[in-house]
């Protein structure tokens, strides 16, 4: 079939710019309320409520036409009082003669069914903007801003741990036992103060650090590793940062010191290996091999698992986990402009975990590290 | 048709507990990753990844069966390696013989289409849990926790404004001009420190306060109203607080003083009127009439609009805006256990806005105010 004879296709998103990374990427506008984005031959645009249209005109991505609800209603000849998303899409479909629309996988099913009743054909697409994986230099700068927020949060945690004292193996700060919750609250507060939002910050002391999904709770003890993993979003841009360091208040046990060296070596090798043309799988395999050769055992199927049992890294952008990945399943080559975390770790339920994480931009012939946070295991 | 002869129906949600209030309500489990919730005759349950299943067993709502992915795969006889949401629902449908499923309006369209290919019938439902509008006493206590977080954020803002000095009509704090951004950062930081997350906190100085969707930017000037609207989420429970006060650093202009009195009177009358059996429309009309009688003019269609042009209040729970509403369109009677904001305001582009907001629980014969923050317009 001659592809030029295919019927014209449009694209639609209906979501809140804040909750939907695809919509934020497509429009540049961050709102708590849902709005419509569309792309038809010759025009890409968004339709905004009267309360949002002024701000949208300032913030919208270049090339995106911002229509107020009333302008859209007029242009698409909507009947009086018909201003809902179904009405808008019907009007747009009639005006353009387009019946076939592609939508994101998580497009609202209720809205899709309402549109299908009007004989529109909606096709869900799993990766709606695959180009999101390749960052522009503007996006790289926004991600650098996210990493800097994470670094400010980490710096706050380190300053508290430095000022804290040790009494009977407990860590005391401002005359009270320092708990994981207090430490997390202070990290998140520092990030909030600087215009970011941190959720699920990990401040996991001792054995809790061995469970990667554990935020951390209860008293922090001296001489035990604390996993500090901070991934804030910049309020203004929506881009994320991501950073992990592991520290000990006091003296690290020999096994923790060795684990730290192994993880640091594996991370360094991985960062040296990242470059355009290299596969995520190869970078990951390098980390797996380095850790295995060190003598630290891995069993991913044990309950709980131990050793190094997660991927080496993930893409970072308007979502905290996005394409591409540094993992076994990822055998396409990385391309210049990918931004990925590099975060090997080892975990043992007896004593906890060590994880170290930087964020790098894939370049031709190597990568650029956006992270500047130092590596220091012990805090006296 | 005899209703007992209807085919058996099931219910499904597939989302992240954190992003989907319905799922959090149904399961009690808050995760960043999506999971499946189902209800079939005789069983309500969730299916969790190996990493989340332990935590889910602790946090799940009473009566919700927590199955690990492997347990579900075994019970529903999934083929080896088939563990995705489509596989799970197909297995559950086969085991129970249920073909008809209701799902939330925003169920992922891509997943729905994949399931329809296996001859399952999915019906989107606009209000999936209408019972969410009626809070249990446990939920009321969680909402009280949200309001207390908001009050702590407000208290921080007021403390800063009290300590600040006035130099050439600018407000100076810690030797620098106090901006809307700095004030917001400090409010959000206080809330983060206490275990909450505040987004879009409004610290809107002067004329910016007249635009309800404006967070506020730039220097705060003395003798001008500042709208402080704080709506944090409690990290542990997912319930929100919501609180607005309007203050002036220095001396309020006579028109602002009068506006404050009118809004406070309207709010007091509305709170006195809220009770089980009263409609949201009636409460709203009382506010409209009170403000109109005061001589403050309203024009909702002007560009920009002025006067009192929004609803009087909205339900508060696992979403910051939910049912019921105190507004013209809402002519069902309130019921005991509804939790609503009461937030009249007046707005004039020349000088800004005054809004005052409390959160109340509808009771028989009246309401209980969860808010304890004082009312003071001027901060010397």
Interface residues (C-beta under 8 A of the other chain):
Chain A: X19 X32 X50 X51 X52 X55 X103 X104 X105 X106 X107 X108 X109 X110 X111 X112 X113 X122 X124 X125 X126 X181 X185 X186 X188 X189 X190 X191 X192 X193 X194 X195 X197 X198 X199 X200 X211 X212 X213 X235 X303
Chain B: X19 X32 X50 X51 X52 X55 X103 X104 X105 X106 X107 X108 X109 X110 X111 X112 X113 X122 X124 X125 X126 X181 X185 X186 X188 X189 X190 X191 X192 X193 X194 X195 X197 X198 X199 X200 X211 X212 X213 X235 X303
